[in-house]
Amino acid sequence: MLRSRTAAYPLITCDPFFSVWSMADELTTPTRHWTGRRAGLYGYILKGGKKYVFMGECPEGCERLAQKSVEFSAHFTEYSFAGDGLELKAGFFTPYFFDDLASVTVPVSYIYTSIKSDAPAELHIELDGALIGAEDPAAASCSGEAVLSPQTQKILCESGDDCTAKWGYLHILHKNAYAAGGRIGAFTGGENDHFTLGYDSVKAISFMGEKLDGYYKIKYADFNDMISAYDKEFCQNFKKAEAFDKELETALLAHGEDHAVALTLACRQSVGAHKLAHKDGKPFFISKECFSNGCAATLDVTYPSIPLYLRYAPELVRGMLRPLFEFAKSDIWTFDFAPHDCGQFPLLEKQVYGLGKDGKYIFDLQMPVEECGNAIICAAAAAFEDGDMSFANEYRGLFEKWARFLTEFGYCPANQLCTDDFAGHLDKNCNLSLKAIVALACLGKLFGVEEYSAKAREFAANWVRDTKNGAASALTFDRDGWSLKYNIVWDKIYSLGLFGKELYGSETALYTERSNAYGTPLDCRAAYTKLDWLAWTSVMGDEAYLRSVFAHIARMIRETPDRVPLTDWYDTETGKCVGFRNRTVVGGLFITQLIK
C-alpha cells in the first residue's frame, strides 16, 4: 500500500450515489458523500464504560482514538489507531474486478477490522439516512441484517449534479446487526471481523423511458442474493483484490512513487463515478459528470476516461459508447455529428447539453468536431486492444457519417466548443484539428479503408506546416499562442505514422519551459490545467519528462488546500481546485499503461 497525503480518502466508491469519503487527514471527522454532503458513517469502540470514536464526528463526552497512519491501494484504504490499551486497524474495501463485469459498480462495500484490547471491547459500525436523503428513515433488523430506507419510496424520482439519491435501501450484513434510533449498525467483540454494506437502488438508471437493472443482476437473482454472496465471499474477494493491487503497484512504481500515487487514487474514483447497467444483456457503463452539470454518458467525458478501461476491460469502453450510439440512431438526434450526452444522471432520456427552453438544440452550444472525433477514437481503440470488431461493425454507418463530417469540417474547425468548454468558444483550434486527424487515421486502420488513412496523412502534413509558431505549434491556425496538444497521443500509442519525433520533442520542451509549481497550464490563456490532459502529454516525451509531469501532479494531490475527491481542473500556480471533482476522467491517467 501507499502512504501519501491526499485531499480526500476514498472509503466507499461503488457508484455516484453509494459513495463515501473522508475529506480530512483524520477519520474522526464527518464522513461525506463526494458532493461534500454528510454521508452518515460512524465507528466507535465501547470499553470500560468509555466510548472511543475512530470514524465520524466525535460527540461530547466521547474520546477520539488516536490515528497513527492511513494507507491506500487501488481497492483498499486502511487506517491504524492506538490508545488507552487499544490497537485498531480499520479498512475499507470496495470490490470491483475487471475480469468479472458483474462486480463492476456492484453496490456492495466492506469495512474490515482488527482489534486488540487490554480489556473486553465492543466495536460498532453505524449508518444513518444521510446517504439516501432520508431525514426520518425507517429502520429494521432481522436475522443478521439491518435495513434503512426513506418512509416513502420514489425510485429514480429525479436527476441532478450536486445531489445524492433520495430512494432505495441501505443494508448492513453481520451476525450482530441492529436497528436503533434511526440508524442501522452492527457490533463485534472479535479480534478480526468484517461488515458488509450495500445500497439497493432497485433500478440502476432510466434509458429512453425504460428502467434498467444493474449489470450484477445478470449473474444474481436479485439484490439479496447478490449481497449475501458477497458477504460469504469476503475472504476470496479480499485476496483477489490484494493480488491485483500488488501487481498494479509494482507496475506503477516503475515510473516512480508520484506516478503510483496518482494512478492508484484515480483507479477507484473513475470506476465509482460510473454505474454499470444492462439492456437486453448488453453493458451500459454510464458515467456521471460529477460537479460539472450531472450529464450522463457524456462522450467527451468518456474520451479522457478510456485509458484505464482499454488497459483492463475494453468491453467497458463499448459499454460507455453504446447508450450514446443508440441515442444517435434515434429520431430525436437529427444532426450529422455525434451527440454530447444522453441525459442527466440517472435519467437518460435525451441530450440535455445545449438544449433550449423550447426543447430544441442550440447549434452554437454543440461540439461537432469534438464528439465525432471522440466517438471514432474510443470505438477504434477498444477494437485495437482486444480485437473484437463486432461493436465497430454494428455502428459502422454512424462512424462513416461522422468521418465525412470530419473530412469536411475537421481540419481547421470553425468557431465552436470543444471538451474544454469552460475556456469558451475557439476559432481554428489546432488541438481540435488533431482530434479530427487522429480519428480519421483510427477509422482507416480499424476498417482497412485507405481513403480515411490517406486523408489523415494529408491533413497531418498540412497541420505541421500550418500550425508552426516558433519552436512548437500554435493555439490556433492564425498562430495565436500555444496549448497542450493532448489529442496527438493516439498517433504514438497506435503507431498511426502521422507525426515525427521532432514534433513530440518540440512540444514537450515547450511544456517543460511553461510549467508552474503544479504543472503546465492547459494553454496560454489561463493558469489552470486539466489533470487528464496534462497526464496525456507525459507519454509524448522520455522517462524523465514522464516523471516530471507526475511529480507536479502528485505535488498538487499532496498540497492542494481543497479537501475534495481528486479534481481534474486546478490552478497550476496555487494547486487549488478550480472546478470538477470525483469525475471518471481521471481514468485517463492510465495512458502511461497503454504504451507498448
N, C-alpha and C positions, 0 to 999 in steps of 0.2 A: 504493500500500500504506500501511498504518497502522503507526505506532510507538507502542507503549504497553506498559508492564509488565503482565503478566497472571500469574495463579497457575501456569498450565500452558500450554505452547505445543503446538498440535496438529501432529504430524508425519505420521502415517498415520491416517486416520479413515474406514475403509471400512465396518466393521460392528462389533458388540460384541466379536468375537473378534480381528479384524485391526485393531488399534488401538494406536498408539504415540505417546507424548507425552514432551516434555521438561519435567520438573517442577522447573525451576530457571531462574535468569537466564542461566546459561551452558550451552551444549550439551555441554560437556566434563564431564558428569556422567552417571550411568547413565540410559539411556532406559528408560521404563516404560510398561507397559500402564495403562489408565485406573484399574484397581484399585490401582495402586501397585506391583504386582509387576514385577520386572525384565523388560524386553522384549527385550534382547539385539540391539541395533542399534548398529553401530560404524562409525566413519570415521576414516581416518588417511592421511597422505602420507609417502612414503619419498623422502628427498632427501639426497644427500651422506653416506650412512651413518647418517642420523638418522631417527627416526620421530616425526612431528608429529601428535598426536591433535586432531581437531576435533569428534568426536562419540563419546559414551560415556566411560566412566571411563578415565583416563589411567594406564596401568601404570607401575611404577617403571622408570626408565631411558629413558622417553619424554618428549617435551616437549609441552606444551599450545600449540596455535596460538591466539594471542590473538584473542578475539572482539571485533569492532568494533560490530556492530549486529544487530538482529533486527527484521523487519517481517512483517506478515501481511495477508492478504485473505481472501475467502470460500473460495478454493481453495488458496492458497499460504502457506507460511511460509518465509521466506528469511533466511539468516544470511550475514554477511560476516566474514572473518578476514584477518589480516595479520601478518607477522613473519618475520625471517631470510630476506628475499628472496622471500617467498611472498605472494601475494594470492589469496584463495579466496572464491568465492560458492557456497554450498550451499543448494539449495532443495528443499522437499518439496511435492508436488502430488498431491492425491487427486482424480481426475476423476469428477464427477457432473454430469449435465446434466438439468434438469427437463423439457426438451423431448424427451428420449430416456430413457424409463424403464429400458431395458436397461442404462444406465450407472449408475443409482442403486444404491448399495451394491455395485457390481461390485467384487470383491475384488482390485483392482489399484491400485497407487500408484507414483509415480515419485520418484526422487531425481535432481535435475539439478545439474551442477557446472560452474563456470568457474574455471580456474586459470591464474595467471601465475607464473612462477618464473624466477630468475636462473641456474638450473642445471636439468638434467634431473630431473624429479619424476614420481612414480607415485602416483596416488590410489586408495585401496581402500575399498570398502563391504563390510561383512560382517554376517551374521546367524547367531545360534545358535538352539538349540532352545527357548529360554525361552518364546517366543510360543505354542508349541503344547505346552507342558508336557513336553517331551522332554528328560530329563536325559542320556540316552545315545542321541542320534539317529543315524539312518542318513543319510549324505550322499553324493551322487553328482553328477557333472557330465558333460555331453556336448553338443557342437555348440552352444555359445553359451548354454547354460542349466545352472543348478545347482539341485538339489532336495534338501530336507532334510525328514525325517519321523520319527515315532516308530518304534521297531523293530516294534511291533505296532499295527495299526490297528483301532480300535473306533469306527466312525463314529456320531456322536450318542449317545455312551455314557452321558452324564449331563447334568444341568442344575444350575443354581445361580445365585448372585448374585455374590459376590466370587470370581470364578473366571475362568480362561482355558480355551480349548479344549485337549483332550488327544488330538487326532486331526488328520488332514489332512496337507497337503504345502505347505511353503514353497518358493517359486520365486524365482530372480533371473535375469533375461534380460540378457545383454550378450555381446558377442563374446569378451570375456576372462573369462568366468565360470569359477569353480573351486570345488572342494570340498576342504577340508583341516582336520584337527584337530577334527572335529565341528562345523565351521562351513561355510557356503557364502558365496561372495562373488564380487566381480569387481573388476577394476582398469582404469584408463585413464591414458594418458600424454598424452591430447589436451587442448586448451585448453577446449573445450566438449563436454559429453557428458551422457548420461542413463542411468540404471539403472532397469529395470522390475521391480518386486517384486509378488508375488502370493501369495495363500493359497487353496488348493483344499481346501475343507471337504468335498468330494464331494457331500454333500447339505446343503441350507440349514437346514431345520427339519423337525420331525415334527409333523403335524397330524392328530389323532384317528386315529392308527395308520398314517398314510401319510407316507412320507418325501418331502418336496418339494424340487425343484430351485430354484436361484437363478433369478431372473427373466431374467438375461442369457442363459440357455440357450434362450429363445425366439428370440433373434437369432443365437446362435452354436451350432455343433455340439457343442462341449464346452469344457472349461476351457482346453485347449491352444490351440484355435482362437481363443478369446477373448483370451488373454494375448498371443498372437503378433500379433493385430490391434492391440491397444493399444500394443504395443511399436513397431510400424511407424507408428502414428498419433500418436506423442507430439507432434510439432510442431503438427499441426492441433488436437489437444486442448488444447495449451498456449494457442494463440491464441484458441480459443473461450472457454476459462475466463478468460483475461486480459480479453477484451472484456466478459464478464458481470460480472467483478469491478469493472471501471472504471465501468460503468453503475450497479451497485449502490452503490458507494462515493459516487458523485455524489448519488444519491437519498438516501442515509442522512445525508450531511453537511448536507443541507438543514435537518436538525434538530440540527446540532451534532456536534462530534467525539466527545463522550461517547456519544451515540446511535449513531454509526457504529461505535465500538469494540465496544460491547455486542452489536449485531446481527450484526456481522461474525464475531465469535467464536461466536455462537450458531448460525449457519447450518451450518457444517461439523460441529459437535458434534451437533446434532439429527439430521441425516441419518445420521451414522455410528453413532448409537445404535439404529438400525433394521437389519433385514435384509429385503430385498425378494425374496420367493419367488413362485412361481406355482402355482396349482392349476387345471388344465384351462384354462390360458392367462389366468386372471384374477389380477391382482396381490394378493398378501397382504403388506402392508407391516407387518412385525412389530417393535414396539418392545420393548426390554428395560428394565425398571425398575431401572436401574443403581444399585447401592449403596442399595437400598431393601429389596427382597426377591427381585429377579430375575424378577418376574412378566412374562409375555409378553402382548402385545396388550392391555394394561391400558386400559380405557375411560376412566378418569379421568386417565390419562397422555396418551391420545390427545387429549382435550379441550383441555388447555392447549397442546399441540403444534401444533394445526392452522393457526394464522395463517400460518406460513411456507409451508405446502403449499397453503392456499387462495390465496395470492398467486401461486404459480408452477406448481402441478400438483395441482388438486383431485382428480384420479384417485387420487393417493396417499392422500388422506383416505378415500376409499372403500376403498382397499386396507387401511387401518388397521381399518376397521369390519367388513369382510367376514368375517374369521375369528370375530369376536365374535358377529355375527348368525347365522352358520351354527351356532355352538355353542348360541346361544339357541334355535334351532329344534330342537335335538336332544332326545332323550328324557332326557338327563342333567339338563338345566336345567328345573326344574318351577315356578319362581317366576313371578309376574305382572309382575315388574320385570326390568330388564336386568342381565346379569352384569357382574362386575368385570373378569375376565380369562379367558384360555383355558389357562393353564398357567404353567410356569416355563421361561424361555428356555434352550435352543431346543426344548423338548418341550412341545407344545401339545396336551394330552390332555383336560383339563377344568379348570375354575376351581380354583385352589389357595388363594385368599384365603378365609379363614373356613371352611376345610374341617376338620372334626373328625377325631379319630383313628379314629372309627368309619366314616369315609367319607361322613358326612352333613354338610350345610352348617349352620353355626350362624347362625341368623337374625339374632341380635344383632350379628354381625360383617359383615353385608352393608351396602350403600349404596343402598337402594331409590330414594329420590328423586334422589340424585346421578347414578346411572348411567342412569336413564330420561331425565333432562334432557340428559345428555351425548350419548346416542345420537341423540336427535332433533335437537339443535342442530347437531351435527357433520354429519349427513347433509344437513340442510336447507342449511347454509352451503355445502357443496360444490356443491349444485344451484344456489344463488343465484349462485355465482361463475362457473360455466361453462354453466349452462342445461341440463345433462344430467339428465333425470328418470328414466332407466332404472333406476338403483340404488334410488332412493326408491320407485319403483313396485314393484320386486321385493320390497321388505321392508315395504310399507305396512301389512300386517297386524300386524307387530310394533310399528310406530310407534303404531298406533291402540290397541293393548293397553296400551302404556306411557303413552299420553296419558290413557287412562281412569284409570290408576293415579295420575298426577299431578293430575288433576282432583279425585280423592277424597282424596288424602293429601299433595299437594304444597304447598298454601298455607301452612299452619302445621305444618311437619314435626314428627312425634313424635321423641322422643329417639333419635338414630341417628348413625352416622358419615357424614361427607362426605369429599371428596377430601383434606382436611386432617386425615386420621385421626390424625396424630401429636399433635394437640391433644385427642384423645379425643371421646367422645360429647357431643352438644349438643342440648338440647331447644328447640324453637321457633326454629330457626336462621333469621334474617332473610335472610341471603345465600343460603342454600339455597332458601328460598322464591322468591327472584328467579330462580333457575335454572328452577324449575318454571314460573313465569310466562312467562319468555322462551321456553322450549321450546314451550309451547302456542301462543304467538304465531307462532313459526317454523313450526310444523306447519300452522297455519291459513293462513299465507302460502304455504307450499310447495304445498299441495293445493287452496287456494282454499276451505277449509271455514270458514264464518263461525262455526260453533259454537265452534271452538277459539279463534279470534280474539276473539270476544266474551267468552269465559271469561277469557282473558288480560287483557283490558281491565278487566273487573270485578275480578279479583284485584289488578291494578296499582293501581287507585284505592283499594281497601281497604288495600293494603300501605302506601301513602303515609300514610294515616290511622292505621294501627295500629302503625307502627314509629317514629313520631316520638319522638326522645329529645333534646330541646333543639334545637340548630341542625341536627343531622344525624340519621341513622337509627341504630337500636339494634343491638346484637349479637343479641338475641333479642326475641321478641314481648312478653316481660314487662319490656321496657325495661331490660335489663341490659347496660351497656357500649356499645361501638362496634366496628366491623370494616370492613375494606376490602370494598366491595360490587362486587367484580370481575365478578360474573356479569351485571351490568346492561349491559355494554359492547355486547352484540349488539343491544340496542334502538337504540343510536346508529348502529352500523355498518350495519344493515339497515333503518333508518328504520321501526321497528315501531310507533312512535307510542304507546308505553306511558307514558313519564315525561317530565316537563318539564325545561327548562333549570335551574329553581330547585333541583331535587334534585341535579343534577350539580354545581352551584355550591356548595351547602352541604356536599356530601361532600368535594370536593377541598379546600375551605377547612379542613375538619377534618383531612384527611390532611396538609396542609402544617403545621398547628399541632402535630400529634403526631409530626412527622418527627424522627428522630435523625440521627446523623452519616452513616449508610449507608442511610437511607430510613425509611419509615413501617412500623411493625410490622404484622403480619397482623391483629391485633386487640388489645384491651385486656388480654388475659390474659398476654402474654409479650412480650419484646423482639425475638423473631425475626420474620422475614418470609419470604415466598416471592417469589423473583425474578420469576417469570412473572406472578403476580397483581399485584405492585407495578407492573410494566410495563403491565399492562392498565388500571390506573387512569390512566395517562398520557394516554389518549385521551378521558378524561372532562372534561378541562379545556382551557385555551387553550394556545398555543405556549409561553408562559413556564412553565406548570405542567409540560408535557411535558419541557422541557429540565431543569427542576429534578429531576424523577423520575430521569432518566437521568444527571444529574450525581452523584446519590447512588449509583446502580448502578455507574457507572464508577469511582467512588471505591473502592467495595468491590473491584472487579476489580483495581485498581491496588495496593491496600493490604492486602488480606487476607493474614494470615500463613500460611494453609494452602495448600500447594502441591498443588492438585488441579485437574482439569478443572472448568470453570465449575459452581459449585454453585447450586442453586435454593432452598436453605434455609439462611439465615445470620442471624447476630445483627446487628441494626441499630445496636447501640452499639459493638461491637468489630470487626465485619467478619469474624468467624470463621465458618467453616463449621460448621453445627450437624449436618448430615447431607446425604446425596444428593450425587452428582457424576456428570458425564457423562450426564445424563438428556436425553431427547428433548424435554422440556417447554420447554427454552429456545427452541424454535421459536416459542413464544408471544410472544417479544419483537417479532416481526414484526407484531403487532397494529397498530402505527403505520402499516403499509403497506396496511392494509385500508380506511382512511378515504378515501372517495371525494371 
